[in-house]
């Protein structure tokens, strides 16, 4: 999979080198990226964050909730803060 060369590419690079303990989270993030890129030309980390929040709101399975939460943590940690001028 190829992310555009942007801040999202840092997320992609991190996920490619993340250990096997993040296998499920990587699958969720890449799946969301693919879904979003089918309808958007550029997918930002914020798009992925919003999608993960929606999944967290709708999910009741404890295991999936944990995966979504960890995936959200990964994306948020790799997303630069907005600069306010």
C-alpha positions in Angstrom: 0.0 0.0 0.0 1.2 3.5 -0.7 0.3 6.6 1.2 1.1 10.0 -0.3 4.3 11.6 0.8 2.8 13.7 3.6 2.4 13.4 7.4 0.4 10.3 6.6 3.5 8.7 5.1 5.0 8.8 8.6 2.1 6.7 9.8 2.5 4.3 6.9 6.3 3.9 7.6 5.6 3.3 11.3 3.0 0.6 10.6 5.3 -1.1 8.1 7.9 -1.5 10.8 5.7 -2.0 13.8 6.0 -5.4 15.5 3.6 -8.3 15.2 1.9 -7.2 18.5 0.1 -4.5 16.3 -1.0 -6.8 13.6 -4.8 -6.3 14.2 -4.4 -2.6 14.6 -2.4 -2.3 11.3 -5.1 -4.3 9.5 -7.8 -2.0 10.8 -5.9 1.2 9.8 -5.0 -0.1 6.4 -8.6 -1.3 5.8 -9.9 2.1 6.7 -7.4 3.8 4.5 -8.5 1.6 1.6 -12.1 2.3 2.2 -11.5 6.1 2.5 -9.3 6.2 -0.6 -12.0 4.7 -2.7 -14.1 7.8 -2.1 -11.4 10.5 -1.5 -8.3 11.5 -3.4 -6.3 12.3 -0.3 -6.9 10.5 3.0 -5.5 12.3 6.0 -4.8 11.0 9.5 -7.8 13.0 10.6 -10.0 11.0 8.3 -8.8 7.8 9.8 -9.2 9.2 13.3 -12.9 10.1 12.6 -13.5 6.7 11.1 -12.1 5.0 14.1 -14.1 7.1 16.5 -17.3 6.1 14.5 -16.3 2.5 14.8 -15.7 2.9 18.6 -19.2 4.5 19.0 -21.0 1.6 17.2 -19.0 -1.4 18.4 -20.1 -3.5 21.4 -17.5 -6.4 21.1 -14.9 -5.8 23.8 -12.1 -7.3 21.7 -12.8 -5.1 18.7 -13.2 -2.1 20.9 -9.7 -2.7 22.3 -8.3 -3.1 18.7 -10.0 0.2 17.6 -8.8 2.0 20.7 -5.2 0.9 20.2 -5.4 1.7 16.5 -6.7 5.2 17.4 -3.8 5.7 19.8 -1.3 4.8 17.1 -2.8 7.2 14.6 -3.1 10.0 17.1 0.5 9.6 18.3 1.7 9.8 14.7 -0.4 12.9 13.8 1.2 16.3 14.3 -0.7 18.8 16.2 -2.5 21.5 14.3 -0.6 24.8 14.3 -2.7 27.7 15.4 -1.6 31.1 14.1 
